[in-house]
């Protein structure tokens, strides 16, 4: 059976997104409260598109939100393709077919309910607008109506220009009525809409205006939230240093207000920022330690386990594998007590990896097998993929059993392809190349390296290209192909100089 046009386009989009694009895609759908963070944290682009379809945020003849996401990621050509497909589907009337699936009927009903609500709000707004002698209650109600209509356009219909129009009216009305808090809300909503449109400078400007108003009014709780929103916006646009500064300001505001719940959340965000984007595991460890203390103080066992996990990862990044093992074992104990199988899979894998790096291979194997069994029982393909990767590493790096390593890496590659995860697929190609190289099978190694390099060039991953060209140069040299080896070394040097990678 042939894939539908939508499926083919989703696949094309997935193949076109870099690792950073995927990270920003996850952040956007969470930031706009379309999907929950836990659902998308490890999801591939295709899985996110399916979630959005299940959530009725996108579907046949309803691809506006996907178009805006792509424009936000700077993928204008893909966004144009999405718009053209949506127009084609509307012309064909697929959503009105007599044989439509139940989900489409539900989506149609949901759209109708939204339109009914929108029409009702418009009627009420128009009635008030033509009223000759409006009192304060009338103006207050109009202010609320502008907000509600804008929210429906933004979150339900994904008509962002229409949303901006009503948020602008909300802003003007709040300014005329000298309602500072409502003015800040309007700026915040305008900022959120600009973020989805990919206009990060305009988004940050409006979030800063909202923050300025709330600071002037001394609204401590709102100030903390405004700092966080601005920091998140800056992180999305790659302004990591500025994002860090505003998260720190949010933390100071939360501490001044003695809001421990906010302090816990901000410490978590700062820890992740330092570990994932700034490559500063020591700083992240400090924030995760604060997060842990607050989770215990608040009796939040779920977040206590999350803190153990993050502390283990930070210690692993610092090559402090004994400490990493300690934290991951605590995380495993809590996940077992809570009966959370998804968390158990990750914890067993992390414990196994710490044992691997400590040279305790029997214990590592035991935990890897436990993780794999749980992942297979629950259908967790990501969990299975992670285990096969770690088991391949152990057999290649520590046990020096390359043939067994190949079997694990092949399983890893198969799952990466099944999940349409380009980053993991490229990493699998690299590992297969390294293993064949270590076995003296240099021609076979080159085939895998070439596949990895092509993906890295398509994704624009310069750091990975340097490593790959160097690996290929080494392999060509061992084959006696000196001119080819020299070419790869020169390519690695050129990319390194281009990116100032010393």
SULBEL-V347787 format. One record per residue. N is the residue number from 0. PSI is psi as a letter, one per 40 degrees, with the letter a starting at -180 (none if undefined). Layout:
n->N psi->PSI
n->N psi->PSI
This chain:
n->0 psi->h
n->1 psi->i
n->2 psi->i
n->3 psi->i
n->4 psi->d
n->5 psi->d
n->6 psi->d
n->7 psi->d
n->8 psi->d
n->9 psi->d
n->10 psi->d
n->11 psi->d
n->12 psi->d
n->13 psi->d
n->14 psi->e
n->15 psi->e
n->16 psi->h
n->17 psi->i
n->18 psi->d
n->19 psi->d
n->20 psi->d
n->21 psi->d
n->22 psi->d
n->23 psi->d
n->24 psi->d
n->25 psi->d
n->26 psi->d
n->27 psi->d
n->28 psi->d
n->29 psi->d
n->30 psi->d
n->31 psi->e
n->32 psi->f
n->33 psi->d
n->34 psi->i
n->35 psi->i
n->36 psi->d
n->37 psi->d
n->38 psi->d
n->39 psi->e
n->40 psi->d
n->41 psi->e
n->42 psi->i
n->43 psi->i
n->44 psi->d
n->45 psi->d
n->46 psi->d
n->47 psi->d
n->48 psi->d
n->49 psi->d
n->50 psi->d
n->51 psi->d
n->52 psi->d
n->53 psi->d
n->54 psi->e
n->55 psi->f
n->56 psi->d
n->57 psi->i
n->58 psi->a
n->59 psi->h
n->60 psi->e
n->61 psi->g
n->62 psi->e
n->63 psi->d
n->64 psi->d
n->65 psi->d
n->66 psi->d
n->67 psi->d
n->68 psi->d
n->69 psi->d
n->70 psi->d
n->71 psi->d
n->72 psi->e
n->73 psi->f
n->74 psi->g
n->75 psi->d
n->76 psi->d
n->77 psi->d
n->78 psi->d
n->79 psi->d
n->80 psi->d
n->81 psi->d
n->82 psi->d
n->83 psi->d
n->84 psi->d
n->85 psi->d
n->86 psi->d
n->87 psi->d
n->88 psi->d
n->89 psi->d
n->90 psi->d
n->91 psi->e
n->92 psi->f
n->93 psi->d
n->94 psi->e
n->95 psi->e
n->96 psi->i
n->97 psi->d
n->98 psi->f
n->99 psi->i
n->100 psi->i
n->101 psi->d
n->102 psi->d
n->103 psi->d
n->104 psi->d
n->105 psi->d
n->106 psi->d
n->107 psi->d
n->108 psi->d
n->109 psi->d
n->110 psi->d
n->111 psi->d
n->112 psi->d
n->113 psi->d
n->114 psi->d
n->115 psi->d
n->116 psi->d
n->117 psi->d
n->118 psi->d
n->119 psi->d
n->120 psi->d
n->121 psi->d
n->122 psi->d
n->123 psi->d
n->124 psi->d
n->125 psi->d
n->126 psi->d
n->127 psi->d
n->128 psi->d
n->129 psi->e
n->130 psi->h
n->131 psi->d
n->132 psi->g
n->133 psi->h
n->134 psi->a
n->135 psi->d
n->136 psi->d
n->137 psi->d
n->138 psi->d
n->139 psi->d
n->140 psi->d
n->141 psi->d
n->142 psi->d
n->143 psi->d
n->144 psi->d
n->145 psi->d
n->146 psi->d
n->147 psi->d
n->148 psi->d
n->149 psi->d
n->150 psi->d
n->151 psi->d
n->152 psi->d
n->153 psi->d
n->154 psi->d
n->155 psi->d
n->156 psi->e
n->157 psi->f
n->158 psi->g
n->159 psi->d
n->160 psi->d
n->161 psi->d
n->162 psi->d
n->163 psi->d
n->164 psi->d
n->165 psi->d
n->166 psi->d
n->167 psi->d
n->168 psi->d
n->169 psi->d
n->170 psi->d
n->171 psi->d
n->172 psi->d
n->173 psi->d
n->174 psi->d
n->175 psi->d
n->176 psi->e
n->177 psi->f
n->178 psi->g
n->179 psi->d
n->180 psi->d
n->181 psi->d
n->182 psi->d
n->183 psi->d
n->184 psi->d
n->185 psi->d
n->186 psi->d
n->187 psi->d
n->188 psi->d
n->189 psi->d
n->190 psi->d
n->191 psi->d
n->192 psi->d
n->193 psi->d
n->194 psi->d
n->195 psi->d
n->196 psi->e
n->197 psi->e
n->198 psi->g
n->199 psi->d
n->200 psi->d
n->201 psi->d
n->202 psi->d
n->203 psi->d
n->204 psi->d
n->205 psi->d
n->206 psi->d
n->207 psi->d
n->208 psi->d
n->209 psi->d
n->210 psi->d
n->211 psi->d
n->212 psi->d
n->213 psi->d
n->214 psi->d
n->215 psi->d
n->216 psi->e
n->217 psi->f
n->218 psi->g
n->219 psi->d
n->220 psi->d
n->221 psi->d
n->222 psi->d
n->223 psi->d
n->224 psi->d
n->225 psi->d
n->226 psi->d
n->227 psi->d
n->228 psi->d
n->229 psi->d
n->230 psi->d
n->231 psi->d
n->232 psi->d
n->233 psi->d
n->234 psi->d
n->235 psi->d
n->236 psi->e
n->237 psi->e
n->238 psi->g
n->239 psi->d
n->240 psi->d
n->241 psi->d
n->242 psi->d
n->243 psi->d
n->244 psi->d
n->245 psi->d
n->246 psi->d
n->247 psi->d
n->248 psi->d
n->249 psi->d
n->250 psi->d
n->251 psi->d
n->252 psi->d
n->253 psi->d
n->254 psi->d
n->255 psi->d
n->256 psi->e
n->257 psi->f
n->258 psi->g
n->259 psi->d
n->260 psi->d
n->261 psi->d
n->262 psi->d
n->263 psi->d
n->264 psi->d
n->265 psi->d
n->266 psi->d
n->267 psi->d
n->268 psi->d
n->269 psi->d
n->270 psi->d
n->271 psi->d
n->272 psi->d
n->273 psi->d
n->274 psi->d
n->275 psi->d
n->276 psi->d
n->277 psi->e
n->278 psi->f
n->279 psi->g
n->280 psi->d
n->281 psi->d
n->282 psi->d
n->283 psi->d
n->284 psi->d
n->285 psi->d
n->286 psi->d
n->287 psi->d
n->288 psi->d
n->289 psi->d
n->290 psi->d
n->291 psi->d
n->292 psi->d
n->293 psi->d
n->294 psi->d
n->295 psi->d
n->296 psi->d
n->297 psi->e
n->298 psi->f
n->299 psi->g
n->300 psi->d
n->301 psi->d
n->302 psi->d
n->303 psi->d
n->304 psi->d
n->305 psi->d
n->306 psi->d
n->307 psi->d
n->308 psi->d
n->309 psi->d
n->310 psi->d
n->311 psi->d
n->312 psi->d
n->313 psi->d
n->314 psi->d
n->315 psi->d
n->316 psi->d
n->317 psi->e
n->318 psi->f
n->319 psi->g
n->320 psi->d
n->321 psi->d
n->322 psi->d
n->323 psi->d
n->324 psi->d
n->325 psi->d
n->326 psi->d
n->327 psi->d
n->328 psi->d
n->329 psi->d
n->330 psi->d
n->331 psi->d
n->332 psi->d
n->333 psi->d
n->334 psi->d
n->335 psi->d
n->336 psi->d
n->337 psi->e
n->338 psi->f
n->339 psi->g
n->340 psi->d
n->341 psi->d
n->342 psi->d
n->343 psi->d
n->344 psi->d
n->345 psi->d
n->346 psi->d
n->347 psi->d
n->348 psi->d
n->349 psi->d
n->350 psi->d
n->351 psi->d
n->352 psi->d
n->353 psi->d
n->354 psi->d
n->355 psi->d
n->356 psi->e
n->357 psi->e
n->358 psi->e
n->359 psi->g
n->360 psi->d
n->361 psi->d
n->362 psi->d
n->363 psi->d
n->364 psi->d
n->365 psi->d
n->366 psi->d
n->367 psi->d
n->368 psi->d
n->369 psi->d
n->370 psi->d
n->371 psi->d
n->372 psi->d
n->373 psi->d
n->374 psi->d
n->375 psi->d
n->376 psi->d
n->377 psi->e
n->378 psi->f
n->379 psi->g
n->380 psi->d
n->381 psi->d
n->382 psi->d
n->383 psi->d
n->384 psi->d
n->385 psi->d
n->386 psi->d
n->387 psi->d
n->388 psi->d
n->389 psi->d
n->390 psi->d
n->391 psi->d
n->392 psi->d
n->393 psi->d
n->394 psi->d
n->395 psi->d
n->396 psi->d
n->397 psi->d
n->398 psi->e
n->399 psi->f
n->400 psi->g
n->401 psi->d
n->402 psi->d
n->403 psi->d
n->404 psi->d
n->405 psi->d
n->406 psi->d
n->407 psi->d
n->408 psi->d
n->409 psi->d
n->410 psi->d
n->411 psi->d
n->412 psi->d
n->413 psi->d
n->414 psi->d
n->415 psi->d
n->416 psi->d
n->417 psi->d
n->418 psi->e
n->419 psi->f
n->420 psi->g
n->421 psi->d
n->422 psi->d
n->423 psi->d
n->424 psi->d
n->425 psi->d
n->426 psi->d
n->427 psi->d
n->428 psi->d
n->429 psi->d
n->430 psi->d
n->431 psi->d
n->432 psi->d
n->433 psi->d
n->434 psi->d
n->435 psi->d
n->436 psi->d
n->437 psi->d
n->438 psi->e
n->439 psi->e
n->440 psi->g
n->441 psi->d
n->442 psi->d
n->443 psi->d
n->444 psi->d
n->445 psi->d
n->446 psi->d
n->447 psi->d
n->448 psi->d
n->449 psi->d
n->450 psi->d
n->451 psi->d
n->452 psi->d
n->453 psi->d
n->454 psi->d
n->455 psi->d
n->456 psi->d
n->457 psi->d
n->458 psi->e
n->459 psi->f
n->460 psi->g
n->461 psi->d
n->462 psi->d
n->463 psi->d
n->464 psi->d
n->465 psi->d
n->466 psi->d
n->467 psi->d
n->468 psi->d
n->469 psi->d
n->470 psi->d
n->471 psi->d
n->472 psi->d
n->473 psi->d
n->474 psi->d
n->475 psi->d
n->476 psi->d
n->477 psi->d
n->478 psi->e
n->479 psi->e
n->480 psi->g
n->481 psi->d
n->482 psi->d
n->483 psi->d
n->484 psi->d
n->485 psi->d
n->486 psi->d
n->487 psi->d
n->488 psi->d
n->489 psi->d
n->490 psi->d
n->491 psi->d
n->492 psi->d
n->493 psi->d
n->494 psi->d
n->495 psi->d
n->496 psi->d
n->497 psi->d
n->498 psi->e
n->499 psi->f
n->500 psi->h
n->501 psi->none
